[in-house]
Amino acid sequence: MAVPPRKGRLDPGGFASVPMGAGGSLRPDKRSNAGMKSLDTVIRLKRFQAEEKRRHFAQIDGMIADFDRMARDLDREILAEENRAGISDTTHFAYPTYARAAATRRDNLRRSADELKGQLDEARAALDAALDELKKVEALGERERGLEGVEVARPAGNRRARSTAALA
């Protein structure tokens, strides 16, 4: 049975051993950073949520742009059809059927784009709120990280205050 190598020693294969944490895991034992890990998780979650809101905003914005482009294309087709038929009066009995159908489609696209503009405003507000939350959480994280290097007074006897970085 092989004996595990000691800390800082080379194992028989010539590799340096890794200090083990509690329970034999390969992670170092950092119980003092438990709060930071949960804060980092919250920051990642807020970043993900903000990115989701940004994607949603961009998707709606892209749809509006597509609808506007399709409506302009239909305008050109309607004009070309009216010129081809020589009739531009929509109430005329011989007005081209294709031009009438294209105009209906164009009007529906414009109406849909207008509805999406309302959703775009809502998505912009949601994105702004998510970015504000992310900034708050990141500021809290920076403040927590700043406290890691601060000197901490120890209650035990004559020991001088040490920074947590010196203890590591």
C-alpha positions in Angstrom: 0.0 0.0 0.0 1.4 3.3 -1.1 1.9 6.1 1.5 0.5 9.4 0.4 3.2 12.1 -0.1 3.6 14.9 2.4 2.8 18.5 1.7 5.4 20.1 -0.4 7.2 16.8 -1.2 7.5 15.1 -4.5 5.6 11.9 -5.0 7.3 8.9 -6.6 6.3 10.1 -10.1 8.2 13.4 -9.5 5.1 15.6 -9.2 4.6 18.0 -6.3 1.8 17.0 -4.0 -1.3 19.3 -3.7 -2.4 20.4 -0.3 -5.8 19.0 0.5 -8.7 20.7 2.2 -11.2 19.3 4.7 -12.5 15.9 3.8 -9.7 15.0 1.5 -10.9 17.2 -1.4 -8.5 18.8 -3.8 -9.9 22.2 -3.0 -8.1 24.2 -0.3 -10.1 24.6 2.9 -11.4 28.2 2.7 -14.3 28.4 5.1 -13.8 32.2 5.4 -14.7 32.7 1.7 -18.0 31.0 1.9 -19.8 34.4 1.8 -17.7 35.4 -1.2 -18.6 32.3 -3.1 -22.3 32.9 -2.6 -21.8 36.6 -3.6 -19.9 35.5 -6.7 -22.9 33.2 -7.5 -25.3 36.1 -7.2 -23.1 38.3 -9.4 -23.0 35.5 -12.1 -26.8 35.2 -11.8 -27.3 38.9 -12.2 -25.0 39.0 -15.2 -26.9 36.2 -16.8 -30.2 37.9 -16.1 -28.9 41.2 -17.6 -27.6 39.4 -20.6 -31.0 37.7 -21.1 -32.7 41.1 -21.0 -30.2 42.5 -23.5 -30.9 39.6 -25.8 -34.6 40.0 -25.5 -34.3 43.7 -26.2 -32.1 43.1 -29.3 -34.5 40.4 -30.5 -37.5 42.8 -30.4 -35.4 45.6 -31.9 -34.4 43.3 -34.8 -38.1 42.3 -35.4 -39.1 45.9 -35.6 -36.4 46.6 -38.1 -37.4 43.5 -40.2 -41.0 44.5 -40.2 -40.1 48.0 -41.3 -37.9 46.7 -44.1 -40.7 44.3 -45.3 -43.2 47.1 -45.2 -40.9 49.3 -47.4 -40.5 46.3 -49.8 -44.3 45.9 -50.0 -44.6 49.7 -50.7 -42.3 49.3 -53.7 -44.2 46.3 -54.9 -47.5 48.0 -54.6 -46.2 51.0 -56.5 -44.8 48.8 -59.2 -48.1 46.9 -59.5 -50.1 50.1 -59.7 -47.8 51.4 -62.4 -48.1 48.2 -64.3 -51.9 48.2 -64.1 -52.1 52.0 -64.6 -54.7 52.2 -61.7 -53.8 53.8 -58.4 -57.3 54.4 -57.0 -57.9 51.6 -54.4 -61.7 52.0 -54.8 -61.6 51.4 -58.6 -63.2 48.0 -59.5 -60.1 47.0 -61.6 -57.5 47.8 -58.9 -55.0 45.0 -58.9 -55.8 42.2 -56.4 -52.1 41.7 -55.6 -51.7 45.4 -54.7 -54.7 45.2 -52.4 -53.4 42.1 -50.7 -49.9 43.6 -50.4 -51.3 46.8 -48.9 -53.2 44.7 -46.3 -50.1 42.8 -45.5 -48.1 46.1 -45.2 -50.6 47.6 -42.9 -50.5 44.5 -40.7 -46.7 44.7 -40.5 -46.8 48.3 -39.5 -49.4 47.7 -36.9 -47.3 44.8 -35.5 -44.2 47.0 -35.5 -46.1 49.6 -33.5 -47.1 47.0 -30.9 -43.5 45.8 -30.7 -42.4 49.4 -30.0 -44.4 49.3 -26.8 -42.8 46.0 -25.9 -39.4 47.4 -26.8 -40.0 50.2 -24.2 -40.9 47.6 -21.6 -37.8 45.5 -22.5 -35.6 48.7 -22.3 -37.0 49.4 -18.8 -36.4 45.7 -17.7 -32.9 45.9 -19.1 -32.1 49.1 -17.3 -33.5 47.6 -14.0 -31.4 44.4 -14.5 -28.2 46.5 -15.1 -28.9 48.6 -12.0 -29.2 45.5 -9.9 -26.0 44.1 -11.4 -24.1 47.3 -10.6 -25.4 47.2 -7.0 -24.3 43.5 -6.5 -21.0 44.1 -8.2 -20.4 47.1 -5.9 -21.2 45.0 -2.9 -18.7 42.3 -4.3 -16.0 44.9 -4.7 -16.6 46.2 -1.2 -16.4 42.6 0.2 -13.2 42.0 -1.7 -11.8 45.2 -0.4 -12.4 44.0 3.2 -10.3 40.8 2.6 -7.0 42.7 2.8 -8.0 45.0 5.7 -6.2 44.4 9.0 -8.2 42.5 11.5 -7.7 43.0 15.3 -7.3 39.7 17.0 -8.7 39.3 20.5 -5.9 37.0 21.7 -3.3 38.5 24.1 -0.4 40.6 22.8 -0.6 39.5 19.2 -0.4 42.3 16.8 -3.1 42.8 14.2 -2.4 40.9 10.9 -3.9 41.2 7.5 -5.7 38.1 6.2 -3.3 38.1 3.3 -0.4 37.6 5.7 -2.2 34.7 7.3 -2.7 32.8 4.1 
